[in-house]
Amino acid sequence: MSKNSSENRLRTAFLLNFGFSIIEVIGGLFTNSIALLSDAVHDIGDSISLGLSWFLNEKSKKKPDTLYTYGYARYSLLGGLVSALVLIAGSIFLIIEAIPRIMNPETIKVPWLIGFAILGILINGIAALKTSKGHSLNEKMVSLHLFEDVAGWVALFISSIIMFFWDVPVLDPILSIIFTLYILTHVYKNIKAIFEIFLEKSPKGIDVLTILSILKTNSNIKEVHHVHTWTLEGNLIFMTLHVVMKSDLDKVQIVEEQKWIHHILSENGIHHATIELECDELCLSPDCDPINQVKDNHHHGHHH
């Protein structure tokens, strides 16, 4: 049930956003407001990312197969990357458009702009409330985005009211540049997070040293090395590690210890762990990297 409702929420947000950004583009051209246009670009960027996250959400739910043995979860990241690139392109275009207008402001059809701003507050407000009911990271991001849009519309509304009473058309391109820079700071954060995942940076919120120190408390474990942790798309976290066990353990004990290790790892946020158990000195891997090994490991190399 919840999958479907998340699906529906993303779809509704997408259709609302997309339909509205088309109206905004027309409105921006009609009222001659570059601030309205920059909001339109922002919204089109949103629509693309919503559309992609709705489409790739489906794709990313596909089960692992022989081609993508980790499954398709990373496809959702791809959506984020594409929409970030679209927003960057749009932002550059808007800044190029807005700067000359600060020098010589153009007239704007203010009453129409006020109407669009009210419409914007309403439509984005409804979409934001709708998606704020979601629990997935995807939906949380989307609703945050929409609430920010509402704030942007409120700013546009206030500036259009000011321009209605006073003749200060320069407010429009200034607002446009503020919007655009704001969008770019966000895009930067998102792209940075996406690249960190692509570059296999250890996921946020996973403290490898803490996990290792908990494993160290077990007297049957002599050392732990070759620890690697990464994430598929920000939520699913994987870890592989080599664990050297005492050599006098029997099968039953080894199985118990392995269960215990899995339990500790899942308690600390690891969704999927691959544990290679070794007995005493034997490590078959020539490039054993002692990431914070449990025991000082200088005699390790003599046994290869």
Buried (B, 14 or more C-beta within 10 A) or exposed (E): EEEEEBBEBBBBBBBBBBEBBBBBBEBBEEBBBBBBBBBBBBBBBBBBBBBBBBBBBBBBBEEEEEEEEEBBBBBBBBBBBBBBBBBBEBBEBBBEBBEEBBEEBEEBBBEBBBBBBBBBBEBBBBBBEBBBEBEBEBBEBBBBBBBBBBEBBBBBBEBBBEBEEEEEBBBBBBBBBBBBEBBBEBBEEBBEBBEBBEEEEBBEEBEBEEBBEBBBEBEBBBBBBBBBBBBBBBEBBBBBBBBBBBEEBEEEEBEEBBEBBBEBBEEBBBEBBEBBBBEEBEBEEEEBEBBBBBBEBEEBEEEE
